Amino acid sequence: MKLSLILLVALAACGSSDGGHVISLDATRGDACTALGEALCNREVECGFILGSQVPICTAQRVSACCTGTECAQHSVTPELAQQLVDSCVAALDSANCQILWQGILPPACTPQ
């Protein structure tokens, strides 16, 4: 599955978003990558692509494809926009069509405009 979701959205994102948590001003790109990776991996479980026990490994792989080292520690200059991007993408992933995800196509909310 393509990782363009994580790679592209995380460029602007910086916070975590899991069930309505508010972004903190010290949140990082790594936090956004984790939130997006978890959302994608959880949807992969729901679609039957991976087992629930594989979510931590799946998330770690998504995060490492999204950012590494000091890159993950970078802060966003616009945390409010970052939160909106992460929230929109996570919501879109929650209801994404499994067959479309299987093809590596991500919801429009998960790609930059």
Residue pairs with C-beta under 8 A, 6 or more apart in sequence:
1 40
1 44
1 49
1 101
1 102
1 104
2 104
2 105
2 106
3 62
3 65
3 66
4 106
4 111
5 36
5 40
5 89
5 93
5 106
5 110
5 111
6 33
6 36
6 37
6 40
6 62
6 63
6 65
6 66
7 65
7 66
8 110
8 111
8 112
9 32
9 36
9 85
9 86
9 89
9 110
9 111
9 112
10 29
10 32
10 33
10 36
10 66
10 67
11 112
12 76
12 78
12 81
12 82
12 85
12 112
13 29
13 32
13 33
13 36
13 76
13 82
13 83
13 85
13 86
14 23
14 27
14 28
14 29
14 31
14 32
14 74
14 75
14 76
14 79
14 82
15 23
15 24
15 27
15 31
15 32
15 35
15 76
15 79
15 82
15 83
15 86
16 23
16 27
16 31
16 32
16 34
16 35
16 86
17 23
17 32
17 35
17 83
17 86
17 87
17 90
18 35
18 38
18 39
18 90
22 83
23 79
23 80
23 82
23 83
23 86
24 79
25 79
26 75
27 75
27 76
27 79
27 82
28 72
28 73
28 74
28 75
29 66
29 67
29 71
29 72
29 73
29 74
29 75
29 76
30 63
30 67
30 71
30 72
30 73
32 66
32 76
32 82
32 86
33 62
33 63
33 66
33 67
33 72
34 59
34 63
35 86
35 90
36 62
36 66
36 86
36 89
36 90
36 93
36 110
37 58
37 59
37 60
37 61
37 62
37 63
37 66
38 55
38 59
39 89
39 90
39 93
39 94
40 58
40 62
40 93
41 50
41 54
41 55
41 58
41 59
41 62
42 55
42 93
43 93
43 94
43 96
43 98
43 101
44 50
44 58
44 101
45 51
45 52
45 54
45 55
46 98
47 98
47 101
47 102
48 98
49 98
49 101
49 102
50 58
63 72
66 72
67 74
76 82
88 109
88 110
89 107
89 109
89 110
91 109
92 107
92 108
92 109
92 110
93 106
93 107
93 110
96 106
96 107
